[in-house]
Amino acid sequence: MLIWLILIVVPMLFGLYAQMRVMSAYNRNVQIPSRGRITGREAAAAVMQSAGIHDVEIVQVPGQLTDHYDPIHKRLALSEHNYFGTSLAALGVAAHEAGHAIQHKVGYSMMTVRQTLAPATQIASGAAQLLIIIGIVLGAKAAGGIFLTLGAVALGIICLFQLVTLPVEFDATARAKAQLVNLGIVDRDEMPGVNETLDAAALTYVAAFVASLGSLLHILMILMSGRSRD
């Protein structure tokens, strides 16, 4: 019971805390306009242009915090509040996504690894829970053990992807913070609002990795327990 709490419940609570923190930080700083009144779209364009990137399309997408960079189609997507907004939160998020575009341009190694893992991770994400459920229903022995082993492999792929994601996100955040100040988009005394937003967002990636690692360890313990009974 204690192990289950440590490996499953604690990471789940950590994930909920991370989500609450990022929403709180974003909702607070999206209300604070930057002095320069530059929009998120303009900030992303400026950051990319400073890095010599002129072939990435900046588009608006629906939703909140649905912002992302698509390296395959060279498209930087910003949600409405961040595309048109001039808030500290909008500028931070937009510059962060532009940081991913810079990583793509310079061939940042960990981003390349993440892109390589992405197809397998998509398959693993769709299969992991089903394999684990079947394995648990059948039991850790015989056929159930095979399904649990396959589920553990899928979780391992997901865990590796999320581990690689951490330096990618941290690096993009560092690039964003530096460029916002260097380009004069945000004054240095405005950076606490940007920092709070981006640091809270980074915590969600840490929480996702911790949760996947906890699930993987839990399944491995079930497998080892089943084999010890044999």
C-alpha positions as CSV (number, residue, x, y, z in Angstrom):
1,M,0.0,0.0,0.0
2,L,2.8,2.4,0.9
3,I,4.7,1.7,-2.3
4,W,1.4,2.3,-4.3
5,L,1.0,5.7,-2.6
6,I,4.6,6.7,-3.4
7,L,4.6,5.5,-7.0
8,I,1.1,6.4,-8.1
9,V,-0.8,8.7,-5.7
10,V,2.1,11.1,-4.9
11,P,3.0,11.7,-8.6
12,M,-0.7,12.2,-9.4
13,L,-1.0,14.8,-6.7
14,F,2.2,16.4,-7.9
15,G,0.8,16.6,-11.4
16,L,-2.4,18.3,-10.1
17,Y,-0.3,20.8,-8.2
18,A,1.8,21.5,-11.3
19,Q,-1.4,22.1,-13.4
20,M,-2.9,24.4,-10.7
21,R,0.4,26.3,-10.5
22,V,0.7,26.9,-14.2
23,M,-2.9,28.0,-14.6
24,S,-2.5,30.3,-11.6
25,A,0.7,31.9,-12.9
26,Y,-0.7,32.2,-16.4
27,N,-4.0,33.7,-15.3
28,R,-2.2,36.2,-13.1
29,N,0.4,37.3,-15.6
30,V,-2.0,37.4,-18.6
31,Q,-3.6,40.3,-16.9
32,I,-0.3,42.3,-16.8
33,P,0.4,44.2,-20.1
34,S,4.0,44.7,-21.1
35,R,5.2,48.3,-21.4
36,G,6.2,47.8,-25.0
37,R,2.7,46.6,-26.0
38,I,4.2,44.2,-28.5
39,T,1.9,41.2,-29.2
40,G,2.9,37.6,-28.7
41,R,3.0,37.1,-32.5
42,E,5.3,40.0,-32.9
43,A,7.5,38.8,-30.1
44,A,7.8,35.3,-31.6
45,A,8.6,36.8,-35.0
46,A,11.3,39.1,-33.5
47,V,13.0,36.3,-31.6
48,M,13.1,34.1,-34.7
49,Q,14.3,36.8,-37.0
50,S,17.1,37.6,-34.6
51,A,18.2,34.0,-35.1
52,G,17.9,34.2,-38.9
53,I,14.7,32.2,-39.1
54,H,12.4,33.5,-41.9
55,D,10.6,30.3,-43.0
56,V,8.4,29.5,-40.0
57,E,4.7,30.4,-40.2
58,I,3.1,31.8,-37.1
59,V,-0.6,30.8,-36.8
60,Q,-3.4,31.2,-34.3
61,V,-5.0,28.1,-32.8
62,P,-8.1,27.7,-30.6
63,G,-7.9,26.9,-26.9
64,Q,-5.9,28.1,-23.9
65,L,-2.2,27.2,-23.6
66,T,-2.4,25.1,-26.8
67,D,0.7,26.8,-28.0
68,H,3.3,24.6,-29.7
69,Y,6.0,24.5,-32.4
70,D,5.6,22.0,-35.2
71,P,9.1,21.2,-36.6
72,I,7.8,19.0,-39.4
73,H,5.7,21.8,-41.0
74,K,7.8,24.7,-39.6
75,R,4.7,26.2,-37.9
76,L,4.6,28.1,-34.7
77,A,1.1,28.0,-33.2
78,L,-0.1,30.4,-30.6
79,S,-3.5,30.4,-28.8
80,E,-5.6,33.5,-29.2
81,H,-4.6,35.2,-25.9
82,N,-1.0,34.7,-26.7
83,Y,-1.2,35.5,-30.4
84,F,-2.9,38.9,-30.0
85,G,-2.1,39.5,-26.3
86,T,0.5,41.9,-25.1
87,S,0.7,40.5,-21.5
88,L,3.9,39.2,-19.8
89,A,2.4,35.7,-20.0
90,A,1.7,36.0,-23.7
91,L,5.2,37.2,-24.5
92,G,6.9,34.5,-22.4
93,V,4.9,31.7,-24.0
94,A,5.4,33.1,-27.5
95,A,9.2,33.5,-27.0
96,H,9.4,30.0,-25.5
97,E,7.9,28.5,-28.7
98,A,10.2,30.6,-30.8
99,G,13.0,29.1,-28.7
100,H,11.9,25.7,-30.1
101,A,12.2,27.0,-33.6
102,I,15.8,28.2,-32.8
103,Q,16.6,24.7,-31.4
104,H,15.3,23.2,-34.7
105,K,17.4,25.6,-36.8
106,V,20.7,25.0,-34.9
107,G,20.1,21.2,-34.7
108,Y,19.8,21.0,-30.9
109,S,20.6,17.4,-30.2
110,M,17.9,16.6,-27.6
111,M,15.2,18.0,-29.8
112,T,16.4,15.7,-32.6
113,V,16.2,12.8,-30.2
114,R,12.7,13.8,-29.1
115,Q,11.5,14.0,-32.7
116,T,13.0,10.5,-33.3
117,L,11.1,9.1,-30.4
118,A,7.8,10.8,-31.2
119,P,6.3,8.2,-33.5
120,A,7.1,5.3,-31.1
121,T,5.8,7.4,-28.2
122,Q,2.4,8.0,-29.9
123,I,2.0,4.2,-30.4
124,A,3.1,3.5,-26.9
125,S,0.7,6.1,-25.4
126,G,-2.2,4.4,-27.2
127,A,-1.3,0.9,-26.2
128,A,0.2,1.1,-22.7
129,Q,-2.9,1.3,-20.6
130,L,-4.8,-1.4,-22.6
131,L,-1.8,-3.8,-22.3
132,I,-1.5,-3.2,-18.6
133,I,-5.3,-3.6,-17.9
134,I,-5.3,-6.9,-19.8
135,G,-2.2,-8.0,-17.9
136,I,-3.6,-7.2,-14.6
137,V,-6.9,-9.0,-15.4
138,L,-5.0,-12.1,-16.5
139,G,-2.6,-11.9,-13.6
140,A,1.2,-11.4,-13.6
141,K,1.8,-15.1,-14.5
142,A,1.8,-16.7,-17.9
143,A,-0.1,-14.6,-20.6
144,G,-0.8,-11.8,-18.1
145,G,2.9,-11.4,-17.6
146,I,3.5,-11.1,-21.3
147,F,0.9,-8.2,-21.5
148,L,2.4,-6.5,-18.5
149,T,5.9,-6.8,-19.9
150,L,4.7,-5.2,-23.2
151,G,2.9,-2.5,-21.1
152,A,6.2,-1.9,-19.2
153,V,8.0,-1.5,-22.5
154,A,5.4,1.0,-23.7
155,L,5.7,2.9,-20.4
156,G,9.5,2.8,-20.8
157,I,9.3,4.5,-24.2
158,I,6.9,7.2,-22.8
159,C,9.2,7.7,-19.8
160,L,12.2,8.1,-22.0
161,F,10.4,10.6,-24.3
162,Q,9.4,12.7,-21.3
163,L,12.9,12.5,-19.8
164,V,14.3,13.8,-23.1
165,T,11.6,16.5,-23.2
166,L,12.9,18.1,-20.0
167,P,16.2,19.5,-21.4
168,V,14.3,20.6,-24.6
169,E,11.8,22.6,-22.6
170,F,14.3,24.0,-20.1
171,D,16.6,25.1,-23.0
172,A,13.7,26.8,-24.9
173,T,12.7,28.6,-21.7
174,A,16.3,29.8,-21.2
175,R,16.5,31.0,-24.8
176,A,13.2,32.8,-24.4
177,K,14.1,34.7,-21.2
178,A,17.4,35.8,-22.7
179,Q,16.0,37.0,-26.0
180,L,13.1,38.9,-24.5
181,V,15.6,41.1,-22.6
182,N,18.3,41.2,-25.2
183,L,15.9,42.4,-27.9
184,G,14.3,44.9,-25.6
185,I,10.9,43.2,-25.9
186,V,10.5,43.2,-22.1
187,D,12.3,45.4,-19.6
188,R,14.4,43.5,-17.0
189,D,12.1,44.5,-14.2
190,E,9.2,42.9,-16.0
191,M,10.9,39.6,-16.1
192,P,9.5,38.2,-12.8
193,G,6.1,37.8,-14.5
194,V,7.6,36.1,-17.5
195,N,9.8,33.9,-15.2
196,E,6.8,32.8,-13.1
197,T,4.8,31.8,-16.1
198,L,7.5,29.8,-17.8
199,D,8.9,28.2,-14.6
200,A,5.4,27.0,-13.7
201,A,5.0,25.6,-17.2
202,A,8.3,23.7,-16.9
203,L,7.1,22.1,-13.7
204,T,4.3,20.3,-15.6
205,Y,6.9,18.5,-17.7
206,V,8.7,17.4,-14.6
207,A,5.4,16.2,-13.1
208,A,4.6,14.2,-16.3
209,F,8.0,12.5,-16.1
210,V,7.6,11.7,-12.4
211,A,4.2,10.2,-13.1
212,S,5.3,8.0,-16.0
213,L,8.4,6.8,-14.0
214,G,6.2,6.0,-11.0
215,S,3.8,4.0,-13.2
216,L,6.7,2.1,-14.9
217,L,8.3,1.2,-11.5
218,H,4.9,0.0,-10.2
219,I,4.4,-2.3,-13.2
220,L,7.9,-3.6,-12.9
221,M,7.3,-4.4,-9.2
222,I,4.1,-6.3,-10.1
223,L,6.1,-8.3,-12.7
224,M,8.9,-9.1,-10.2
225,S,6.3,-10.1,-7.5
226,G,4.6,-12.5,-10.0
227,R,7.9,-14.1,-10.9
228,S,9.0,-14.5,-7.3
229,R,5.9,-16.5,-6.6
230,D,6.9,-18.9,-9.3
